[in-house]
Amino acid sequence: MSQSVLILLLSITFPLCAVAQNIKKVSASYTYYAPETISVEEAKRTALERAKIQAIADEFGTLISQSTSTIVSNNNGQTDSKFFSLGGSDIKGEWIETTKGPDYTITYSDGMLTVNASISGKIKQLPDIRIPLMASLLRNGFELHDESDTFHSGDDIYLNFQSPVSGFLLVYLIDHYSDEAFCLLPYSASDSPSAPIRPDTEYTFFSSEHPGLFDKSIIDEYTLTCSSSSGTDYNEIILLFSPEPMVKGNTRQSSGTLPRQMSLKEFNRWYSTLLSTPQNIQTIKKPITIIN
């Protein structure tokens, strides 16, 4: 074997080994004591998310400590409690694949709902310095004050996005009720495997009124609906950004006006493979609630 070929093989092997070293197998469990205003499904989702956060923090550490707060308001004698958690951008890693679970244990004690979530999976370490992306989900409007994580059936959804560097963007909606993943970006009529992004350019996606650098004729607009019999859907918007080109998952044409879709199982397999590569990919996850 010539020296030049040996050097080439070493150069290929090294980054793959580096990626493998940054991926860890973990297991975690978290017990969540839910406020009275939280539904069982919300409590399960919160317990699961915190189990993942705890596993990543234990393995890779945090940039900022996890923080939570409860805001209590009184309106005409009616008390309303809202629970907020800050965590997704604080941890130095991300969850890339679930290998077992999640398993839940739900109990009631003295009128309090308690949910324990257990899960096993693979996590990936993130670089300390990340691209400062700006992303906001907008409800029935195009301004930043229209940002919301709660929508009603019939509401339009838009995405405000900006990056300081050029790159490529993929956007998916994860429907946990149907176990389907819908590709929102790139647009269904686009020939690009991911949406190109120019630096320092403000985009309002999913709006034909704001085509930006895209051809107005290919823009898809989205109206959210609630599918579950309970009257509330808990879904998730996932954004993937990279300075390098990315290729979206292998989706199929949906019925009616729904975006192109793939099963959640297929999405998770593709997502895990994508994040296991040496490519610099940043993920932003935004949970949304859709009320009938």
N, C-alpha and C positions, 0 to 999 in steps of 0.2 A: 504493500500500500504506500503510495507516495505521500510525502510530508504535507503537500497542499490539500490532499483529500482528507488526511487525518485532522488537520486544522479545521477544515470545513465541518467534519463530523463533531468535533468538540464544540464548535460554535453553535451547532444546532442543539446538541445535547444539554448544554449548560442552562439556557433559559427554560427548557422543559423541566429540568430538575429543580430550578428555582421556584417555578410555579407549583410543582408537587410539594415542595417543602412548606409553601404558604397555605396549603389546603389541609385542614385537620378534620378528623372525625370526632364528633362530640355527642354527648347526651345531656339533657337538661330537664329540670322539673321546676315548676313555679306554681305557688298557691296564691290566688287572687281573691281578696275579700271585697266583693262588689258593693257599691252604694245601692240604695233602694231604687234609684231611677234607672239602673242599668239592667238590660234584658239578659237572659241566659246566653243568647248568641253573642252579644257584645262582650259579656264576661269571658266567654270561651276564647274569643278572638284576642282580648287583652291578655289573658293568661298565657296563651300560646306565644304571642309576640314578646312578652317579657321573658318567657323561658328561652327563646332564641337569643334575646339581648343578653341575658345572664350568661349563656354558654359562650357567646362571643367575647364578652367582657372578661370572663374568667380566663379565656385562652390568650387573648391579644391585648387586653386592657382597654381603657377608655381615654378619650381626649378631654371630655368634660363629664363630671359626675351625672348620673341619671337623676332627673328631677321630676316631681309630680306635684300637681296642685288641684285643689277643689275650689270652685267658685260657687258660692251660695248666694242666690238672689231671692228677693221677696216681692211678689207682684200681687197686690190686692189680697194679701193674706195667704197666698199660695207660695210655698217654698220650692225653689227649683235648684237642684244641684247639678253642676256639670264638672266632669272629671277630665283633666288634661294630663298628657304624658309627653315628656321630651326625651327622645332617646335615639331615634334612627340615625342622626348624623353625629352622635357623640361617640359611638363605639368604633373601634379600629378594625372592623371586619364586617363581612356580610354573610348571610345564610344563602348557600347556593343549591343545596339539595337536601330533601328529607328522605331518609332511608328507613325510618320506622316511626309509626304513629301519624298524627298525634293521638294520644289517649287522654281522656278526660275523666275526672272523678268529681261529681257535682253533689254537694250537700247543702242542707239548710240547717242553721243553728241559731236559735233565738230570733228567727225571722231574717237572718242574714244569709245571703247567697255566697257560697264559697266554691271556687272552681280551681282544681289542680290540673295542670296540663303537663304531660310528659312527652318528650320527642327526642329523636336521634337524627343526626344528619351530618352534612359536610359544610364547613365554613371556610372563608377565604380572607386572608389578611389584606387590609387596604393600606395604601401609602399614606404617610403622615401629611403630605401636601396634596390637596385635591383641587380640581378645577372648580372655582366658585360659580356654579350654575345657578340660574334663577328660574324657577318653575312654579306657576300658580294655576290651579284649576278655577275657572270662572263659571258662574251660574247666571244664565240669561243676560249676560252683559259682557262688555269688552274692557272694562276698567279694573284696576287692581282691587278697588273696594267691592267688586263683585266676587271676590275669591270666597270659596265655600267648600266644605267637605260633606255637606248635607244637601241632597237634591230631592225633589218631588217628581213623580211620574209626569212626563210632559215637559220637564225642564231641559233646556239646551245646555250643552257643556262645551267650553272652549278651553284652550291651553295657552297661557302666556309663557313664552320661553325666551331665554337669552343666555348666550355663552360668550366669554371673553376670548375664546379661541375657535377656530374653524373646526368642524367635525361632522359627525353623522348621528342621527337620532332615530330611535325606534320607540313607539308607544303602544302599549297593550292594555286592554281592560280585562281583568280577571273576574269572571262571574262565578262565585263560589256556590251559587244555588244550582246552576246547570253544569258546573265543572267544565266550563269552556273558557278559552282565551280568545279575545277578539283583537285583531290587529287594527289599531286606529291610525297609525302612521308607520310607514309611508301610505299614502292614499291608494285606494284599490286600483285606480287607473294609472298609477305611476309605474314607470319602467325601472325605477331605482330600487335596489334592495334595502335601502335606508334613506331617510330624508337628509339631504345636505344642509348644513348649517354654516352661515357666515358669521365671523366674529363681530361682537358689539352690535348685533342687529336684533331688534325686538320683533318677535313673531307672535301672531295670534292665530293658532292653528284651529282647524275645523270651522272656519268662518269664510264664506265666499266674499264677504264685505272687506275682508282683510287678507287678500291673497299673498301679499308680500312678494317674495321672489318666485312664487309658484304660479303656474298657469291656473287661472280661475276655473277652467273647465274640468279640472281633475279633483277639485277640492271636495272632500266628503264632510257633511255636517251631521252632527249626532244629537239625537233626543233620547234622554234616558227614560227607561220604564222599569217598574218593579214587577218581578216575576213570582216571588215566593208567596205562598198562601198566608203567611204571617203578616203580610203588608209592609215588610221592611227587608230590603236586600243590603247585605254587607259585601261590597265589592272592593276592588283595588285597581288603581292605575299605576302601571309600572313604566318608567322611562329609563331607557338605556342610551347613554351618550359615550362616544369614543372619538378621539381625534383621527382614528383610522376607520376605513370603511367596515361596515358590518353587514351581514346577510340575515334578513328576517327568517323566522321559522316557516316551515312549509305549510301554509294555510290552504283552506278550501273555500269555495264560494258558499256563502250562507244563503238561506232562504229569505225572500222579501228584501227589505232594505237594511238588514243587519250587515255589519262589516265582515270581512273575511275572517275565518275562525279556525281553531284547532282545539283538540281536546286538552284539558288541563294537564293530563298525563303526558301528552306529546310536548306541550309547552315546557313543562318542568324538565323533561329530558333535554330538550334543545337549550333551555336557559342554563342548566347545569354545565352542559358541554361548552357553551359560549364563555361562561365565566371561568372555566377551568383553563382557558388558553392564556398565553402570555400577554394578550392584547390588553391595553389600558382601557377598561370599561367602567364607567360610573353608573350606578343604579340609584334612581330616586323612586321610592314607593310611597304612594299617597292613598290611604284608605278612604273610601267614600261610602256614605249611607244614602240609599234611595228609598223614599217613603211613598207608599201608594196614596 
